[in-house]
Amino acid sequence: CYTAGGEWGKPADVLQAEIASGEQSYGIIEVGYRHPQGAEQFGSFLKEEKDLVESVALRLFHLKEKTVAEEAFSQIAEVSPDMFYMMSLPEGIYQYVNPASTKLFGYQPEEFINEPKLIQQIIHPEWHEYFAREWKRLLSGEIPPTYEYKIIHKNGEERWMNQRNVLLFEGDRPAAIWGIVTDVTENRKILK
């Protein structure tokens, strides 16, 4: 504990709050103080200080919960046969792309991240007008729940993709898109 006098020492008064919710506990946050004149002169923590420590403990719990959820998502995304991505708008810069991009498109995640307009090159030429129209709608905040389009894989094959979308906003402005892309080429062949 760091004292008001600038020295390390044993705290005169200690507040503890468990970092927990329901049955799940991640530890205890402990706050203490020691003043050179002693705790008697300043008394115990105020109710507001106790409330603050409990609030911090609750926030730490939620951060830990978020970290656990993010780790679970990451593990699922890393092994999924579908491509998961997040792209910032309006720039069109990929913030995240999982490894499935390599199988679906022939491009490594880093290639998508380092070359923001790569998708425009991958889209089949017959679908460029569709892509331009949908990009304009996306930037205005309009997005269908799914897209289906044709691409040219890095190996030259034509493939069909189905993309599910979630648009994220900052205020009333589209800020990012989360997408999940599935190769539906075989399904389309069966339907023909």
DAJOHU-V506029 format. One record per pair of residues at least 24 apart in sequence whose ideal C-beta (glycine too) atoms are under 10 Angstrom apart, sorted by the first residue. I is the first residue (numbers start at 1). J is the second residue. If there is no record, write none. Layout:
BEGIN
[[I/J] [I/J]]
END
This chain:
BEGIN
[[1/30] [1/31] [1/32] [1/33] [1/34] [2/32] [2/33] [2/34] [3/32] [3/33] [3/34] [3/35] [3/36] [4/33] [4/34] [4/35] [4/36] [4/37] [4/42] [5/34] [5/35] [5/36] [5/37] [6/36] [7/34] [7/36] [8/34] [9/34] [9/36] [10/34] [11/35] [11/39] [12/37] [12/38] [12/39] [12/40] [12/41] [12/42] [12/44] [13/39] [13/42] [13/43] [13/44] [13/45] [13/49] [14/44] [14/45] [15/44] [15/45] [15/49] [15/50] [15/52] [15/53] [15/54] [16/50] [16/53] [16/54] [16/57] [17/50] [17/51] [17/52] [17/53] [17/54] [17/55] [17/56] [17/57] [17/58] [17/60] [17/61] [18/54] [18/57] [18/58] [18/61] [19/56] [19/57] [19/58] [19/59] [19/60] [19/61] [19/62] [19/63] [19/64] [20/57] [20/58] [20/60] [20/61] [20/64] [21/57] [21/58] [21/61] [21/62] [21/64] [21/65] [22/61] [24/61] [24/64] [24/65] [24/68] [25/61] [26/57] [26/60] [26/61] [26/63] [26/64] [26/65] [26/67] [26/68] [27/57] [27/60] [27/61] [27/64] [28/57] [29/53] [29/54] [29/56] [29/57] [29/58] [29/59] [29/60] [29/61] [30/57] [31/56] [31/57] [74/98] [77/180] [80/180] [80/182] [81/182] [81/183] [82/161] [82/162] [82/163] [82/164] [82/179] [82/180] [82/181] [82/182] [82/183] [83/107] [83/109] [83/112] [83/161] [83/163] [83/179] [83/180] [83/181] [83/182] [83/183] [84/109] [84/178] [84/179] [84/180] [84/181] [85/109] [85/112] [85/113] [85/119] [85/163] [85/177] [85/178] [85/179] [85/180] [85/181] [86/166] [86/168] [86/176] [86/177] [86/178] [86/179] [87/112] [87/113] [87/116] [87/119] [87/138] [87/176] [87/177] [87/178] [87/179] [88/116] [88/168] [88/174] [88/175] [88/176] [88/177] [89/135] [89/138] [89/139] [89/141] [89/167] [89/168] [89/169] [89/170] [89/173] [89/174] [89/175] [89/176] [89/177] [90/135] [90/138] [90/139] [90/173] [90/174] [90/175] [91/116] [91/117] [92/116] [92/117] [92/118] [92/119] [92/120] [92/135] [92/138] [92/139] [92/177] [93/117] [93/176] [94/118] [94/119] [95/176] [95/178] [96/176] [96/178] [97/179] [97/181] [98/180] [98/181] [100/180] [100/181] [100/182] [100/183] [101/181] [102/154] [103/153] [103/183] [104/151] [104/153] [104/159] [104/161] [104/181] [104/182] [104/183] [104/185] [105/151] [105/152] [105/153] [105/154] [105/155] [105/159] [105/161] [105/181] [105/183] [106/151] [106/152] [106/153] [106/154] [106/155] [106/156] [106/157] [106/159] [107/153] [107/154] [108/154] [111/154] [119/149] [119/151] [119/181] [121/151] [121/152] [122/149] [122/150] [122/151] [122/152] [122/153] [122/154] [122/159] [122/161] [123/149] [123/150] [123/151] [123/152] [123/161] [124/149] [124/150] [124/151] [124/152] [124/158] [124/159] [124/160] [124/161] [125/150] [125/152] [126/150] [126/158] [127/151] [127/152] [134/165] [138/165] [138/167] [138/174] [138/177] [139/173] [139/174] [140/173] [140/174] [141/167] [141/169] [141/172] [141/173] [141/174] [142/167] [142/174] [143/167] [143/174] [143/177] [143/179] [146/179] [146/180] [146/182] [147/179] [147/181] [148/182] [148/184] [148/188] [149/181] [150/185] [150/188] [151/181] [151/183] [151/185] [153/183] [153/185] [157/185] [158/185] [159/183] [159/184] [159/185] [159/186] [159/188] [160/184] [160/185] [160/186] [160/187] [160/188] [160/189] [161/185] [162/187] [162/188]]
END
